Amino acid sequence: MNSLLLVGGRVIDPSQDLDEVADVLISDGKVVCVGPGAADKAPPETVRIDVANKVVCPGLIDMHVHLREPGQSAKETIVTGTSAAAHGGFTSVLAMPNTSPPIDSASPALSLKRRAEEHAKVNVFITGAITKGLEGEDLAPIGSLKSAGVTAITDDGHCVQNNELMRRALEYSRMFDLPVLDHCEDRSLVGDGVAHEGRYSLVLGLRGWPKEGEEVIVARNILLAECTGARVHLQHLSSAGSVRLLREARQRGLPVSGEACPHHFTLTDAALAGSEEFWREDGRSLLGRMRQTEAPPSWPCYDPNLKMNPPVRSTADREALLEALADGTITVVASDHAPHCDFEKEVEFDHAPFGVTGLETALALTLMQLYHSGKMRLADVIKLFTVGPARVLNLHSKGTLRPGADGDITVFDPDAEWVFDRSCTASKSFNSPFYGWRLKGKAVLTIVAGKIVWAESDIPKVW
């Protein structure tokens, strides 16, 4: 299949301020034409696909994914993780380096890159570690990692506690034009916390994870970005204080960006007390989540599938994230897809690992919270998955449908209603809190380099 023509879809490309019904021609892995002349330029052997009443946009990018290879393939593999990405409408993912062994030198980076080229269903970009072994003591060889093809550096899952070391990392990253992605967590403040420090951690007897533990590192990173001029991206922000600090930094023109995850701007810590408590306290704000005639999905109290780092926080924190996404303070939505085996999560809340899966639900949850709620235009929501991450990562041929760009395209139905069922997931792991949820918005066709890598069902073709 060398040429594809997508016929009659609503084409939305935020990189060009484009929103119109049009045809899209992809040939030899590249975008050739968008608009009325696309059909005339199509070669005779072109496969024509009817996408009427669907949205056609640049391929979605998830810049925060744990594929677990090498060393943790019981949780996820490149094959299963990228399959889940394709099901969710993502054509590119950024793999985190907290594997076993970690991606802290050129050799494991090159090995992972080769394996991804051989087995991945979608584009896989690689991150390298900031420090050797993710231990926060000695800098990793950042220049060698850059030569090996990493797109960014991060100690995700860990946070560099030594401020001087972090400053040096930023100075080196600027030399090699690599963004630094940081998991913001001050270990001296967080300690062994497992849930947001607040009413519910107190009532449930769970050790508190104070939001100040995130905000202190956010402030540190902003100061160091100002000092060094290096680009810093703040991962999975969860608190109103972090949003305020980021907003002020961006207003001052500092090279700092941030991301939010759907679980943080959908859930609150009330969910830890069970679905009834969450529904009573927060359900009214989840516009479009389900018909009122249907019962809300159930969680048991202390459900380990609701344990993530940073934790889901208060209603005020969630609303601050939604406001920051709507006003452009936060420019990226990422899943922080963190798969774990069932036996790891089927333990007491305190002992379960942090992390939830998210590749297959990120688009729907974001559409529900931001588009169907009326907070954002559809084009602006798509920008959070395309232009936003492409700019942070310097992916100039991604996140756009300009002629000559890579032929990565996502086709989705923003109004499709569906139930997320455990039996239908493509991921190898099942640690999601959203099974049984009635969602609205679904990818139906995922195209990478002009090739269909996933389709929801038989795609109607026209000739």
GUDREN-135038 format. One record per residue (C-alpha): residue number from 1; residue in one letter; z, x, y; chain. Coordinates in nm, 2 decimals. Each point is the difference from the previous one (the first is absolute). Example, Ala and Ser with C-alpha at 12.3 -4.5 7.8 and 13.67 -1.06 7.14 Angstrom:
BEGIN
{1, A, {0.78, 1.23, -0.45}, A};
{2, S, {-0.07, 0.14, 0.34}, A};
END
This chain:
BEGIN
{1, M, {0.00, 0.00, 0.00}, A};
{2, N, {-0.13, 0.20, 0.30}, A};
{3, S, {-0.01, -0.29, 0.26}, A};
{4, L, {0.22, -0.30, 0.07}, A};
{5, L, {-0.06, -0.27, 0.25}, A};
{6, L, {0.29, -0.23, 0.09}, A};
{7, V, {-0.14, -0.32, 0.12}, A};
{8, G, {0.15, -0.25, 0.25}, A};
{9, G, {0.36, 0.12, 0.03}, A};
{10, R, {0.21, 0.01, 0.31}, A};
{11, V, {-0.01, 0.37, 0.08}, A};
{12, I, {0.30, 0.13, 0.19}, A};
{13, D, {0.01, 0.36, 0.10}, A};
{14, P, {0.27, 0.08, 0.25}, A};
{15, S, {-0.14, 0.35, 0.06}, A};
{16, Q, {-0.31, -0.16, 0.16}, A};
{17, D, {0.17, -0.32, 0.13}, A};
{18, L, {-0.23, -0.18, -0.24}, A};
{19, D, {0.07, -0.36, -0.12}, A};
{20, E, {-0.30, -0.20, -0.10}, A};
{21, V, {-0.19, -0.15, -0.30}, A};
{22, A, {-0.23, 0.27, -0.11}, A};
{23, D, {-0.16, 0.19, -0.30}, A};
{24, V, {0.12, 0.35, -0.10}, A};
{25, L, {-0.23, 0.25, -0.17}, A};
{26, I, {0.14, 0.29, -0.20}, A};
{27, S, {-0.23, 0.26, -0.15}, A};
{28, D, {0.07, 0.33, -0.18}, A};
{29, G, {0.37, -0.04, 0.07}, A};
{30, K, {-0.03, -0.04, 0.38}, A};
{31, V, {-0.01, -0.29, 0.24}, A};
{32, V, {-0.36, -0.04, 0.12}, A};
{33, C, {0.00, -0.31, 0.22}, A};
{34, V, {0.22, -0.29, 0.11}, A};
{35, G, {-0.18, -0.30, 0.15}, A};
{36, P, {-0.32, -0.21, -0.01}, A};
{37, G, {-0.22, 0.30, -0.09}, A};
{38, A, {0.20, 0.10, -0.31}, A};
{39, A, {-0.21, -0.22, -0.24}, A};
{40, D, {-0.33, 0.14, 0.13}, A};
{41, K, {0.12, 0.36, -0.06}, A};
{42, A, {0.11, -0.07, -0.36}, A};
{43, P, {-0.20, 0.18, -0.27}, A};
{44, P, {-0.16, -0.22, -0.27}, A};
{45, E, {0.26, 0.08, -0.26}, A};
{46, T, {0.29, -0.10, 0.22}, A};
{47, V, {0.27, -0.22, -0.16}, A};
{48, R, {0.07, -0.29, 0.24}, A};
{49, I, {0.34, -0.16, -0.01}, A};
{50, D, {0.10, -0.33, 0.17}, A};
{51, V, {0.32, 0.05, 0.19}, A};
{52, A, {-0.02, -0.32, 0.22}, A};
{53, N, {0.34, -0.13, 0.12}, A};
{54, K, {0.16, 0.34, -0.08}, A};
{55, V, {0.11, 0.28, 0.24}, A};
{56, V, {-0.19, 0.33, -0.04}, A};
{57, C, {0.18, 0.30, 0.16}, A};
{58, P, {0.03, 0.38, -0.03}, A};
{59, G, {0.17, 0.11, -0.32}, A};
{60, L, {0.38, -0.03, 0.03}, A};
{61, I, {0.20, 0.32, 0.00}, A};
{62, D, {0.36, 0.02, -0.13}, A};
{63, M, {0.15, 0.33, 0.12}, A};
{64, H, {0.32, -0.02, -0.19}, A};
{65, V, {-0.04, -0.02, -0.38}, A};
{66, H, {0.19, 0.16, -0.29}, A};
{67, L, {-0.25, 0.05, -0.29}, A};
{68, R, {0.27, 0.19, -0.20}, A};
{69, E, {-0.24, 0.26, -0.14}, A};
{70, P, {0.07, 0.26, -0.11}, A};
{71, G, {0.31, -0.03, -0.21}, A};
{72, Q, {0.10, -0.36, 0.04}, A};
{73, S, {-0.28, -0.18, -0.18}, A};
{74, A, {0.23, -0.25, -0.17}, A};
{75, K, {0.04, -0.16, 0.34}, A};
{76, E, {-0.36, 0.01, 0.13}, A};
{77, T, {-0.32, 0.20, -0.05}, A};
{78, I, {-0.29, 0.07, 0.23}, A};
{79, V, {-0.20, -0.25, -0.21}, A};
{80, T, {0.25, -0.28, 0.02}, A};
{81, G, {0.11, 0.07, 0.35}, A};
{82, T, {-0.35, 0.01, 0.14}, A};
{83, S, {-0.09, -0.31, -0.20}, A};
{84, A, {0.29, -0.18, 0.17}, A};
{85, A, {-0.13, 0.13, 0.33}, A};
{86, A, {-0.35, -0.15, -0.07}, A};
{87, H, {0.15, -0.33, -0.10}, A};
{88, G, {0.19, 0.00, 0.34}, A};
{89, G, {-0.32, 0.07, 0.19}, A};
{90, F, {0.07, 0.37, 0.07}, A};
{91, T, {-0.28, 0.24, -0.01}, A};
{92, S, {0.20, 0.31, 0.09}, A};
{93, V, {0.36, 0.10, -0.07}, A};
{94, L, {0.21, 0.30, 0.11}, A};
{95, A, {0.21, 0.14, -0.29}, A};
{96, M, {0.35, 0.13, 0.07}, A};
{97, P, {0.11, 0.34, -0.13}, A};
{98, N, {0.33, -0.08, -0.16}, A};
{99, T, {-0.14, 0.04, -0.35}, A};
{100, S, {0.12, 0.23, -0.28}, A};
{101, P, {-0.07, 0.27, 0.09}, A};
{102, P, {-0.03, -0.08, 0.37}, A};
{103, I, {-0.32, 0.07, 0.19}, A};
{104, D, {0.14, 0.29, 0.18}, A};
{105, S, {-0.27, 0.26, -0.04}, A};
{106, A, {-0.38, 0.03, -0.04}, A};
{107, S, {-0.01, 0.00, -0.38}, A};
{108, P, {0.16, -0.35, -0.07}, A};
{109, A, {-0.19, -0.14, 0.30}, A};
{110, L, {-0.34, 0.12, -0.14}, A};
{111, S, {0.09, -0.13, -0.34}, A};
{112, L, {0.09, -0.34, 0.13}, A};
{113, K, {-0.31, -0.01, 0.21}, A};
{114, R, {-0.22, 0.08, -0.30}, A};
{115, R, {0.17, -0.26, -0.22}, A};
{116, A, {-0.04, -0.27, 0.27}, A};
{117, E, {-0.37, 0.08, 0.04}, A};
{118, E, {-0.04, -0.05, -0.38}, A};
{119, H, {0.22, -0.31, -0.05}, A};
{120, A, {0.07, -0.19, 0.32}, A};
{121, K, {-0.15, -0.34, 0.06}, A};
{122, V, {0.03, 0.05, 0.38}, A};
{123, N, {0.01, 0.29, 0.24}, A};
{124, V, {0.32, 0.21, -0.04}, A};
{125, F, {0.11, 0.23, 0.28}, A};
{126, I, {0.28, 0.25, -0.07}, A};
{127, T, {0.31, 0.09, 0.19}, A};
{128, G, {0.18, 0.33, -0.03}, A};
{129, A, {0.38, 0.06, 0.03}, A};
{130, I, {0.16, 0.12, 0.32}, A};
{131, T, {0.25, 0.22, -0.19}, A};
{132, K, {-0.01, 0.17, -0.34}, A};
{133, G, {0.12, -0.23, -0.27}, A};
{134, L, {0.07, -0.27, 0.26}, A};
{135, E, {0.34, 0.17, 0.03}, A};
{136, G, {0.00, 0.04, 0.38}, A};
{137, E, {0.08, 0.37, 0.00}, A};
{138, D, {-0.32, 0.20, 0.02}, A};
{139, L, {-0.34, -0.10, 0.14}, A};
{140, A, {-0.28, -0.06, -0.24}, A};
{141, P, {-0.32, 0.21, 0.05}, A};
{142, I, {-0.15, -0.25, 0.25}, A};
{143, G, {-0.32, 0.21, 0.05}, A};
{144, S, {-0.07, 0.02, -0.37}, A};
{145, L, {0.06, -0.37, -0.04}, A};
{146, K, {-0.25, -0.07, 0.28}, A};
{147, S, {-0.25, 0.23, -0.18}, A};
{148, A, {0.06, -0.20, -0.32}, A};
{149, G, {-0.11, -0.32, 0.18}, A};
{150, V, {0.32, -0.18, 0.08}, A};
{151, T, {-0.03, -0.26, 0.28}, A};
{152, A, {0.36, 0.01, 0.12}, A};
{153, I, {0.34, 0.15, -0.08}, A};
{154, T, {0.32, -0.19, -0.08}, A};
{155, D, {0.32, 0.03, -0.20}, A};
{156, D, {-0.01, -0.38, -0.06}, A};
{157, G, {0.29, -0.11, -0.21}, A};
{158, H, {0.20, 0.27, 0.17}, A};
{159, C, {0.05, 0.09, 0.36}, A};
{160, V, {0.02, 0.35, 0.15}, A};
{161, Q, {0.36, 0.01, 0.13}, A};
{162, N, {-0.02, 0.34, 0.17}, A};
{163, N, {-0.13, -0.06, 0.35}, A};
{164, E, {-0.12, 0.36, 0.06}, A};
{165, L, {-0.20, 0.00, -0.33}, A};
{166, M, {-0.16, -0.33, 0.10}, A};
{167, R, {-0.10, 0.15, 0.34}, A};
{168, R, {-0.17, 0.29, -0.18}, A};
{169, A, {-0.18, -0.24, -0.23}, A};
{170, L, {-0.13, -0.19, 0.30}, A};
{171, E, {-0.12, 0.32, 0.16}, A};
{172, Y, {-0.19, 0.10, -0.31}, A};
{173, S, {-0.14, -0.34, -0.05}, A};
{174, R, {-0.15, 0.01, 0.35}, A};
{175, M, {-0.16, 0.33, -0.08}, A};
{176, F, {-0.17, -0.15, -0.30}, A};
{177, D, {-0.07, -0.35, 0.16}, A};
{178, L, {0.21, -0.18, -0.26}, A};
{179, P, {0.21, -0.31, 0.08}, A};
{180, V, {0.36, 0.01, -0.12}, A};
{181, L, {0.12, -0.32, -0.17}, A};
{182, D, {0.38, -0.03, 0.00}, A};
{183, H, {0.24, -0.21, -0.21}, A};
{184, C, {0.27, -0.04, 0.27}, A};
{185, E, {0.35, 0.02, -0.16}, A};
{186, D, {0.30, 0.19, 0.11}, A};
{187, R, {0.18, 0.07, -0.32}, A};
{188, S, {0.34, 0.06, 0.18}, A};
{189, L, {-0.01, -0.35, 0.13}, A};
{190, V, {-0.16, -0.18, -0.30}, A};
{191, G, {0.20, 0.18, -0.27}, A};
{192, D, {-0.02, -0.21, -0.32}, A};
{193, G, {-0.09, -0.32, 0.17}, A};
{194, V, {-0.21, -0.25, -0.20}, A};
{195, A, {-0.04, -0.30, 0.23}, A};
{196, H, {-0.02, -0.08, 0.37}, A};
{197, E, {0.34, 0.05, 0.16}, A};
{198, G, {0.09, -0.35, 0.13}, A};
{199, R, {0.13, -0.34, -0.10}, A};
{200, Y, {-0.15, -0.01, -0.35}, A};
{201, S, {0.09, 0.35, -0.10}, A};
{202, L, {0.35, -0.09, 0.09}, A};
{203, V, {0.00, -0.33, -0.18}, A};
{204, L, {-0.17, 0.14, -0.31}, A};
{205, G, {0.20, 0.32, -0.02}, A};
{206, L, {-0.30, 0.23, 0.03}, A};
{207, R, {0.02, 0.34, 0.17}, A};
{208, G, {-0.15, -0.02, 0.34}, A};
{209, W, {-0.32, 0.18, 0.12}, A};
{210, P, {0.04, -0.02, 0.38}, A};
{211, K, {-0.31, -0.03, 0.21}, A};
{212, E, {0.13, 0.28, 0.22}, A};
{213, G, {-0.08, 0.23, -0.29}, A};
{214, E, {-0.37, -0.07, 0.06}, A};
{215, E, {0.02, -0.01, 0.38}, A};
{216, V, {0.16, 0.34, 0.04}, A};
{217, I, {-0.30, 0.16, -0.18}, A};
{218, V, {-0.25, -0.21, 0.19}, A};
{219, A, {0.15, 0.13, 0.32}, A};
{220, R, {0.00, 0.36, -0.13}, A};
{221, N, {-0.37, -0.02, -0.10}, A};
{222, I, {-0.10, -0.15, 0.33}, A};
{223, L, {0.18, 0.29, 0.18}, A};
{224, L, {-0.17, 0.26, -0.22}, A};
{225, A, {-0.34, -0.16, 0.04}, A};
{226, E, {0.05, 0.03, 0.38}, A};
{227, C, {0.11, 0.36, -0.04}, A};
{228, T, {-0.28, 0.11, -0.23}, A};
{229, G, {-0.29, -0.23, 0.08}, A};
{230, A, {-0.04, -0.06, -0.37}, A};
{231, R, {-0.10, -0.34, -0.14}, A};
{232, V, {0.29, -0.18, -0.17}, A};
{233, H, {-0.03, -0.32, -0.20}, A};
{234, L, {0.32, -0.20, -0.07}, A};
{235, Q, {-0.01, -0.15, -0.34}, A};
{236, H, {0.12, -0.35, -0.11}, A};
{237, L, {0.20, -0.08, 0.32}, A};
{238, S, {0.26, -0.27, -0.06}, A};
{239, S, {0.23, -0.04, 0.30}, A};
{240, A, {-0.02, -0.15, 0.36}, A};
{241, G, {0.14, 0.33, 0.13}, A};
{242, S, {-0.28, 0.20, -0.16}, A};
{243, V, {-0.25, -0.24, 0.16}, A};
{244, R, {0.15, 0.05, 0.34}, A};
{245, L, {-0.01, 0.38, -0.02}, A};
{246, L, {-0.36, 0.00, -0.12}, A};
{247, R, {-0.11, -0.24, 0.27}, A};
{248, E, {0.15, 0.22, 0.27}, A};
{249, A, {-0.16, 0.31, -0.15}, A};
{250, R, {-0.34, -0.16, -0.01}, A};
{251, Q, {0.03, -0.13, 0.35}, A};
{252, R, {0.06, 0.36, 0.10}, A};
{253, G, {-0.32, 0.11, -0.18}, A};
{254, L, {0.17, 0.21, -0.27}, A};
{255, P, {-0.19, 0.07, -0.32}, A};
{256, V, {0.22, -0.23, -0.22}, A};
{257, S, {-0.11, -0.29, -0.21}, A};
{258, G, {0.18, -0.23, -0.24}, A};
{259, E, {-0.06, -0.23, -0.30}, A};
{260, A, {0.17, -0.31, -0.14}, A};
{261, C, {0.00, -0.13, -0.35}, A};
{262, P, {-0.04, -0.37, -0.10}, A};
{263, H, {0.33, -0.01, -0.19}, A};
{264, H, {0.18, 0.10, 0.32}, A};
{265, F, {-0.16, -0.26, 0.23}, A};
{266, T, {0.01, -0.27, -0.26}, A};
{267, L, {0.35, 0.03, -0.16}, A};
{268, T, {0.35, 0.04, 0.14}, A};
{269, D, {0.32, 0.11, -0.16}, A};
{270, A, {0.09, -0.37, -0.06}, A};
{271, A, {-0.23, 0.03, -0.30}, A};
{272, L, {0.26, 0.22, -0.17}, A};
{273, A, {0.23, -0.30, -0.03}, A};
{274, G, {-0.27, -0.20, -0.18}, A};
{275, S, {-0.29, -0.22, 0.09}, A};
{276, E, {0.21, -0.30, 0.11}, A};
{277, E, {0.17, 0.21, 0.27}, A};
{278, F, {-0.32, 0.16, 0.11}, A};
{279, W, {-0.18, -0.33, 0.02}, A};
{280, R, {0.28, -0.17, 0.20}, A};
{281, E, {0.03, 0.29, 0.25}, A};
{282, D, {-0.36, 0.13, 0.03}, A};
{283, G, {-0.24, -0.24, -0.17}, A};
{284, R, {-0.11, -0.18, 0.31}, A};
{285, S, {-0.15, 0.31, 0.16}, A};
{286, L, {-0.22, 0.07, -0.30}, A};
{287, L, {-0.29, -0.22, 0.12}, A};
{288, G, {-0.26, -0.09, -0.25}, A};
{289, R, {0.19, 0.16, -0.29}, A};
{290, M, {-0.01, -0.31, -0.21}, A};
{291, R, {-0.03, -0.38, 0.02}, A};
{292, Q, {0.32, -0.17, 0.09}, A};
{293, T, {-0.03, -0.21, -0.32}, A};
{294, E, {0.04, 0.31, -0.22}, A};
{295, A, {0.33, 0.17, -0.08}, A};
{296, P, {0.05, 0.35, 0.14}, A};
{297, P, {-0.03, 0.28, -0.25}, A};
{298, S, {0.33, 0.11, -0.15}, A};
{299, W, {0.18, 0.33, 0.00}, A};
{300, P, {0.32, 0.07, -0.17}, A};
{301, C, {0.28, 0.14, 0.21}, A};
{302, Y, {-0.01, 0.38, 0.01}, A};
{303, D, {-0.37, 0.01, -0.12}, A};
{304, P, {-0.09, 0.37, -0.04}, A};
{305, N, {-0.36, -0.09, 0.09}, A};
{306, L, {0.13, -0.05, 0.35}, A};
{307, K, {0.13, 0.35, 0.02}, A};
{308, M, {-0.21, 0.23, 0.22}, A};
{309, N, {0.04, 0.29, 0.24}, A};
{310, P, {0.04, -0.07, 0.28}, A};
{311, P, {0.15, -0.34, -0.09}, A};
{312, V, {-0.10, -0.34, 0.12}, A};
{313, R, {0.20, -0.07, 0.31}, A};
{314, S, {0.11, -0.29, 0.22}, A};
{315, T, {-0.20, -0.28, 0.13}, A};
{316, A, {0.01, 0.16, 0.35}, A};
{317, D, {-0.14, 0.33, -0.14}, A};
{318, R, {-0.28, -0.19, -0.18}, A};
{319, E, {-0.10, -0.19, 0.31}, A};
{320, A, {-0.01, 0.33, 0.19}, A};
{321, L, {-0.24, 0.14, -0.25}, A};
{322, L, {-0.23, -0.30, 0.03}, A};
{323, E, {0.01, 0.02, 0.38}, A};
{324, A, {-0.08, 0.37, -0.01}, A};
{325, L, {-0.30, -0.06, -0.23}, A};
{326, A, {-0.12, -0.28, 0.23}, A};
{327, D, {0.03, 0.21, 0.32}, A};
{328, G, {-0.16, 0.32, -0.14}, A};
{329, T, {0.32, 0.21, -0.02}, A};
{330, I, {-0.04, 0.03, -0.37}, A};
{331, T, {-0.37, 0.07, -0.09}, A};
{332, V, {0.01, 0.02, -0.38}, A};
{333, V, {0.10, -0.23, -0.29}, A};
{334, A, {0.06, 0.19, -0.32}, A};
{335, S, {0.14, -0.12, -0.34}, A};
{336, D, {0.22, 0.29, -0.10}, A};
{337, H, {-0.10, -0.09, -0.35}, A};
{338, A, {0.28, 0.16, -0.21}, A};
{339, P, {-0.03, -0.10, -0.37}, A};
{340, H, {0.29, 0.04, -0.25}, A};
{341, C, {0.04, -0.08, -0.37}, A};
{342, D, {0.17, -0.32, -0.10}, A};
{343, F, {0.29, 0.18, -0.16}, A};
{344, E, {0.07, 0.19, 0.32}, A};
{345, K, {0.03, -0.32, 0.20}, A};
{346, E, {0.18, -0.20, -0.26}, A};
{347, V, {0.34, 0.15, 0.08}, A};
{348, E, {0.27, -0.07, 0.26}, A};
{349, F, {-0.12, -0.01, 0.36}, A};
{350, D, {0.19, 0.32, 0.08}, A};
{351, H, {-0.17, 0.20, -0.27}, A};
{352, A, {-0.35, -0.13, 0.03}, A};
{353, P, {-0.26, 0.22, 0.17}, A};
{354, F, {-0.13, -0.09, 0.35}, A};
{355, G, {-0.35, -0.14, 0.02}, A};
{356, V, {-0.23, -0.30, -0.04}, A};
{357, T, {-0.37, -0.04, -0.09}, A};
{358, G, {-0.22, -0.13, 0.27}, A};
{359, L, {-0.37, 0.08, -0.02}, A};
{360, E, {-0.10, -0.35, -0.13}, A};
{361, T, {0.21, -0.21, 0.25}, A};
{362, A, {-0.02, 0.20, 0.32}, A};
{363, L, {-0.31, -0.17, 0.14}, A};
{364, A, {0.12, -0.35, -0.07}, A};
{365, L, {0.36, 0.05, 0.13}, A};
{366, T, {-0.14, 0.16, 0.32}, A};
{367, L, {-0.25, -0.29, 0.05}, A};
{368, M, {0.28, -0.25, -0.05}, A};
{369, Q, {0.25, 0.16, 0.24}, A};
{370, L, {-0.24, 0.10, 0.27}, A};
{371, Y, {-0.32, -0.20, -0.02}, A};
{372, H, {0.09, -0.34, -0.15}, A};
{373, S, {0.31, 0.00, 0.22}, A};
{374, G, {-0.21, 0.03, 0.31}, A};
{375, K, {0.15, 0.33, 0.11}, A};
{376, M, {-0.33, 0.20, -0.02}, A};
{377, R, {-0.37, -0.05, -0.01}, A};
{378, L, {-0.17, 0.07, -0.33}, A};
{379, A, {-0.18, 0.30, 0.14}, A};
{380, D, {0.32, 0.16, 0.12}, A};
{381, V, {0.16, -0.05, -0.35}, A};
{382, I, {-0.30, 0.18, -0.16}, A};
{383, K, {0.04, 0.28, 0.25}, A};
{384, L, {0.34, 0.08, -0.14}, A};
{385, F, {-0.16, 0.07, -0.34}, A};
{386, T, {-0.31, 0.18, 0.13}, A};
{387, V, {-0.02, 0.16, 0.35}, A};
{388, G, {0.37, 0.06, 0.01}, A};
{389, P, {0.03, 0.22, -0.32}, A};
{390, A, {-0.34, 0.16, 0.05}, A};
{391, R, {0.11, 0.13, 0.34}, A};
{392, V, {0.33, 0.13, -0.12}, A};
{393, L, {-0.17, 0.19, -0.29}, A};
{394, N, {-0.32, 0.10, 0.19}, A};
{395, L, {-0.22, -0.18, -0.25}, A};
{396, H, {-0.30, -0.03, 0.22}, A};
{397, S, {-0.23, -0.16, -0.25}, A};
{398, K, {0.26, -0.26, -0.11}, A};
{399, G, {0.12, -0.31, 0.16}, A};
{400, T, {-0.33, -0.09, 0.16}, A};
{401, L, {-0.34, -0.17, -0.08}, A};
{402, R, {-0.20, 0.22, 0.24}, A};
{403, P, {-0.33, 0.11, -0.14}, A};
{404, G, {0.04, 0.32, -0.20}, A};
{405, A, {0.37, -0.07, -0.08}, A};
{406, D, {0.11, 0.00, -0.36}, A};
{407, G, {-0.09, -0.32, -0.19}, A};
{408, D, {0.35, -0.11, -0.05}, A};
{409, I, {0.04, -0.38, 0.05}, A};
{410, T, {0.26, -0.26, -0.07}, A};
{411, V, {-0.09, -0.37, -0.03}, A};
{412, F, {0.28, -0.24, 0.01}, A};
{413, D, {0.08, -0.37, 0.04}, A};
{414, P, {0.28, -0.04, 0.26}, A};
{415, D, {0.07, -0.36, -0.10}, A};
{416, A, {0.01, 0.04, -0.38}, A};
{417, E, {0.33, -0.11, -0.15}, A};
{418, W, {0.12, 0.16, -0.32}, A};
{419, V, {0.32, 0.08, -0.19}, A};
{420, F, {0.08, 0.36, -0.07}, A};
{421, D, {0.05, 0.01, -0.37}, A};
{422, R, {0.15, 0.29, -0.20}, A};
{423, S, {-0.25, -0.05, -0.28}, A};
{424, C, {-0.29, 0.07, 0.24}, A};
{425, T, {0.11, 0.32, 0.17}, A};
{426, A, {-0.22, 0.31, -0.04}, A};
{427, S, {0.29, 0.23, 0.07}, A};
{428, K, {0.18, 0.17, -0.29}, A};
{429, S, {0.34, -0.11, 0.14}, A};
{430, F, {0.14, -0.34, 0.09}, A};
{431, N, {0.28, 0.07, 0.26}, A};
{432, S, {-0.12, -0.25, 0.26}, A};
{433, P, {0.23, -0.25, 0.16}, A};
{434, F, {-0.30, -0.23, 0.07}, A};
{435, Y, {-0.09, -0.13, -0.35}, A};
{436, G, {-0.02, -0.38, 0.01}, A};
{437, W, {-0.07, -0.01, 0.37}, A};
{438, R, {-0.28, -0.22, 0.13}, A};
{439, L, {-0.21, 0.23, 0.22}, A};
{440, K, {-0.28, -0.07, 0.24}, A};
{441, G, {-0.29, 0.25, 0.04}, A};
{442, K, {-0.16, 0.19, -0.28}, A};
{443, A, {-0.26, 0.28, -0.05}, A};
{444, V, {-0.30, -0.12, -0.20}, A};
{445, L, {-0.22, 0.31, 0.00}, A};
{446, T, {0.07, 0.37, 0.04}, A};
{447, I, {-0.29, 0.24, 0.06}, A};
{448, V, {0.04, 0.38, 0.00}, A};
{449, A, {-0.29, 0.22, 0.10}, A};
{450, G, {-0.24, -0.29, -0.05}, A};
{451, K, {0.13, -0.08, -0.36}, A};
{452, I, {0.20, -0.31, -0.10}, A};
{453, V, {0.33, 0.13, -0.14}, A};
{454, W, {0.16, -0.35, -0.03}, A};
{455, A, {-0.10, -0.36, 0.04}, A};
{456, E, {0.23, -0.30, -0.05}, A};
{457, S, {-0.26, -0.19, -0.19}, A};
{458, D, {-0.38, -0.03, -0.05}, A};
{459, I, {-0.15, 0.07, 0.34}, A};
{460, P, {-0.28, -0.24, 0.10}, A};
{461, K, {-0.33, 0.20, 0.05}, A};
{462, V, {-0.30, -0.10, 0.21}, A};
{463, W, {-0.36, 0.12, -0.02}, A};
END
